[in-house]
Amino acid sequence: MNNKRHVISLLMENKAGALSRVVGLFSARGFNIENLNVAPTQDETISRLTLVTYCDEKLIEQINRSEERRVGK
């Protein structure tokens, strides 16, 4: 496997369980999160999540597709 460092930043609803759903995308695929930061934005209903992981491009594509589907709901 050709793992590279990836920094992912996304905006998510500031609701209970939102962080665990995002982290679950990685743990379900057996990848570790090396660094994780969640911070508020100017909008109280939105938080910014930034994480660092080492994984291959295929996983990053899967994560992006999954998050895009979630945003579309």
Helices and strands as residue ranges (DSSP letters): E 4-13, H 18-27, E 33-40, E 46-55, H 57-72
